[in-house]
Amino acid sequence: MTAVPSQTLRVSLAERSYDIEIGTGNLPNIGEFAARLQTPRHYVLISDKHVEDPHAFVVANALAKPNVRVELLVIAPGEEQKSMANLSMLLDKMLELKADRQTVVVAVGGGVIGDLAGFVAASYARGVPFLQVPTTLLAQVDSSVGGKVGVNLTGAKNMAGAFWQPLGVLIDTAVLATLPEREYRSGLAEVVKYGVILDPEFFAWLEGHVADLNARSPEALRHIIYRSCELKADVVRQDERELTGLRAVLNYGHTFCHAFENLTGYGTYLHGEAVAIGMLCASRLAESLGRIPAEVTARQHALLTALGLPVAVPALDPKSVIDVMSRDKKVHDGKLRFVLPSRLGHVELVGDVTAEQVTEALGNS
């Protein structure tokens, strides 16, 4: 494939600033992209079995030069791989490979690989540089941007981790052609999220371009990826480490989502599928609190359905859901807090929500 001209988006974070390059067919050019950032003698690529061939091989070949070591570590695919056990194993592998502080870790894969490899980079030798090469739509529009890295604990998702910004992010929409349909649609849920929380015009654009999105139009993909990254980068610029509460808006639907993932066993729902259901639960909760009219929830339901995402709440014991929610990172002084819309395009962190109100919001779609 002939690469089309790429767009570059800057994530402005003082000395931790970096570029996101978004193109189509630009993956083989990662050698030039990386060379503009650093001139390491050693790359350690971390990927999974689903992505190893062809994408990780393409990246490895593009980075290989005389006097440059390129090594590839491959794990099994799946959310359950984002674990302390794999973190420990990969750190040991880094040591075996004689990695040092000039070694660059390269994450080639979806959100699991990006989070896990990023945490390896943040942890090894108290921090080594890394590159994000996201190969799923969800990772391209969300998890590869912003520097959140980590793993799951048995009782809670993403509870062990760090803020560790990459040297850069290279996004090639062409890799999405190999993405299974369910994985692709999972990523669209995070795209819809950005419209709900930050940009009503973007939400309306999505409503008007469902056919293009379902067909994976390259032009539509570049647009939604660029705009999603742009919106997230602006939030991260203002609240990189979640100190002001602003960055919490990015977790719309995620308090419900993480509970669903935990209680159904990681892997039953893809992350974006659980996000889609969680957003509707959060929207119904906002309705019950008198924050939004029913139309806001109805538009989300219609768009998510048109994009082929699940909207039905899993049959779970509400008490168990609330118990898992009580371990959410947004809990404050033992009280549940939720990111809820006050209108399409604006959300706020809301506390003092009762268990009864949460149970009502779980009402099946």
N, C-alpha and C positions, 0 to 999 in steps of 0.2 A: 504494500500500500504506500502511495506517495503521501508524505506528511503535508497537512495544510498548515498555514501560518499559525503559530501558537499565540495565545494571550498570556500575559504575565500579570499576576495579582500580588501586591506586596502586603505582607502581614507586618505591620509596624509595631515593634516591641523593643525600641531602643537598640541595645547591642545584640538582642536576640531576634532581630527582624530577619525575615526570610521571604523568598519568592515561591509562589505557586505557579508552575507552568502548566497551562491547560491547552491541549492540542488533540489532533487525531492523527495517529500514525507516528507519533514522536517518541515512542518507547525506545527504539534503537538509537536515539540521539542522547540517551542519558549520560553517556561518557562525556559529551561536551557540556551538558548541564552540570554534572558533578565537578568537572575541571574548573568551572567558573567559581566554585564555592571553596574548594580545597584541593590540595595535591597529595593525597595520601598514598602510601605504599602498600596499604593493606585494607581490603574490603571484606567484611563478613556479611553475606546475604542470609537472611532468615525468611523462609517461605514454608508453604505446606504442599502436600502431595497433589492437590488439585491445581496448584498454580505453578509448580516446578517446571512442567512442560506444557506450554512453551515460554511463559512470561519470565520466570526466574532465569531460565537459560539465556533468553534474549538480553536481559539485564547483565548477567555475568559476562557474556561475550562482549557487550558494549563497554564494560568497565575494564576488561582485560587489556593490559598494555605491557611492554617490556618493563621488567623490574617492579611490577605491581602484582601483589598476591590477591587473588579473588577466590574466596571459599564460600561454599553454600551449605547451610544447615537446613534440613527439611524435617518438619514435624507432621503429624497426622492433622487432618482438617477438623474443624468443629469448635464450638464455643467451650466445650469442656477442656480443651487444650490450653485455655487461658488460665493456667494454674500456677501455684507456687512450685509444684514439682517440676514443671517445664521451665520455669524461671531458673531454678537451681541447676537443672540439667544444662541449659544453654550457657549459663555463666561458667560452669565447669568446662564446657566445650570451648568457650572463648579463651580460657586459661590454657587449655591444651593446644590451641592454635597460636599461642604466644601473642595474643592481642595486647596492644598497649594503648595509651591515651591518644595516639594518632590514628588508630584503627577507626574506620567508619563502618557502622552497622547500617545495613540497607534492608528495610522492611518491604518485602514484595508480596502483597496479598491483600486480604480484606481487613476488616476491623480487628479481628482476633490477632492476626499477625502484626498489625501496626501497633496495637496496644502492648502486646507481649515483647516484641522486638524493641520497642521504645523503652520499655521498663528495663530490659537487658542493658540498653545503652545508658540509661540513667543510673544504673546500679554498678556496672562494671568499672573498676578503678575510680569510683566516685564520679563517673560521668564521662562518656565518650560521645563524639558526634554521631548523628544518624540521619539518614535520608528516608523519606516516605515515598513509596511507589505503590499507591493504592490501586487494586485491580477489581474492586467491586464498586458499584454505584454508591452504596451506603458509605464506604470508606472515602470515596472521592468527594462526596458532598458534605461529610461530617467528621468522621473519627480521625482522619489523617491531618486535620487542621486544628490547631489550638494547643498542642503539647500535652494533652492528657494521656498518660500511659499507665498501664497497670494490669493486674490480674484479679480474678475472682477468688473470694474465700468461700468456704463451704456454705456459710449462712448468708452471704450478701455479695452482690455483683460489684466489681470495680472498687472494692474496699481497701485494697493494697495497691499503692501506686505513687506516682509523682507527676509534677509538672516539668516536662523536659521538651523544649522546642526543637524541632528538626532543623538541619541546615537548609532544607528546601523540600518541596513536594513536587513530584512530576506526575501529571495526570494525562493518560492517553485514553480517549474515549473509545478507540478501536478495540481495546481489550474487552470491552463490554459485550462485543459480539459473541464471545465464548461463554458468557455468564448464563447459567441456567435461568429459565424464566422466573422461577420463584425468587431467586436471589436478586434478580433485577428489580422485580416489583417491590421487594423488601426495601431497597434503597429509595424508591419513590416516596415512601412514607416520610422519611426525613426531609425530603424536598418539600412536601406538603406542609410539614411542621414549620419550615421557615416562613412560608406565606402566612400561616396562622399567627405566629408570634411577632413578626416584624414587618411584613410587607403585603398589605391587602391587594395591591396591584399585581404583585407576583402571583398571589393565590388566584386572582381572576385570569391571569395569563395561563396558568395551569389548567383551569377549567375550560379554557378555549382551545387548548392544544392537547387534549387527551389522546386523540388519534395519533399525533406525531410522537407522543411519549410512548404509547403502546407499541409503535412501530420502531422505536429506538432510532429515530431520525438523528443523524450526527449533528445537525444544526441545533435541534432542540436540546440534545444532550449537552452540547457546549454551553448553551444558554443557561440551563438549569444548574449545571455544575459551577459555572462562573458566578452566577447570582447567589447561590447557596454559600459558596466559599466567601464571597464578598460580605454577605450579611454576618456570617460567623466571625470572620476576621475583624470586623468592626466591633463586635461584642468582646472578643478576646483582647483587642487593643485596649479597651476601657476597663476590663476586669480580668486580667490574665489568670489570676490565682483564686478567683471566686471570693474576693475579700469584701466587695461592696454588695453582693447579691445580684448584680446585673447578669452575670454569666449563668445564673440559675435558670433564666428564661429558656435557655437551650434545652432544658430538661422537661419541657412540656410533654405530658403524657408518660414520662418515664417512671414516675413513682408507681403507677399502676403497672406499667410495662415490666419493670424489674420484678415485681411480685409475681406476675404471671409466669415469667421465665423461670423463676426460682421454683415455684410450686408445681409446674408441669414438667420440670426436668429440662435443663438447658438442651436445646436441640428440637424440642417439640414445636416451638415457634421460632422462626428466624427473628432477629432483633427488630427489624422494621415491621414485621407482622405484629409483634407485641406492641410496638410503638403506635401503630394504627389503632388498635383496639384501645390502648391506654389513652390516646388523645380524645377519643370519643367519650370515654369514661370521665376524663377531666372536664370536657366540655359540658357533659350532663351535670356534673357537680357544680360547675359555674352557673348553669341554668337554675339549679335548685336553690342557689344562694342569691338569685336575682341579679347576677352580674351581666348576663347576656340574654338576648332573646333566643327562642328555639331555632330561628333561621340560621344562626351561626353554627350550631351543631348539625343541622340538616345539610348545609353546604359541605361541611367536612365529610359527612357520611356519604353524600352523593359522589364527591370527588374520589374518595378512597375506594368506594365500590367500583367506580368506572375504571380505576387503575388496577383492579383485580386484587385488592388487598382484603384480608379478612376483617370483619367488623363485629363478629359475635364474641361475647365474653365467654371464656372457658368456664365450665361448671366447677367452681371451686368454693370451698367453705369460706364465707366472708370473714370469719374470725381469723382464719389462717392467713388470708390476704392482708388483713390489718396488722397481724403480728409481724409479717415480713416487712411491711411498710414501716413499722416502728424502728427498723434497723437502717432505714434510708438515710443518706448523708444529709438530707435537708431537714431532718428532725431537729427541733430546737427546744431545749429544756423539756424533753420528753413529749413534745406535742408535734403531731403531724402537720406538715406544711406542703402545699401543692402549688404548682405553677398553673394559674387559671387565667383564661381570657376575660378582659373587660369589654373588648370589641374585637372584631377581626383585625389582626395586625398589631395587637397590643396585649401582653400578658403581664401578670404580677404574681409575686410570691405571697400566698395567702395562708395564714395560720388559723388556729382555733376551729378547725374542721372536726366535726364529731364522727364517731364510728358509725352512727346511724346514717349520716349523710353520705359517707363513703359507701356503705352497703347499698343505699338507694342508687348511687351512681353506677354500681355494678350491674344494675338491671340489664338483662341481655338485649343486645341490639337487634 
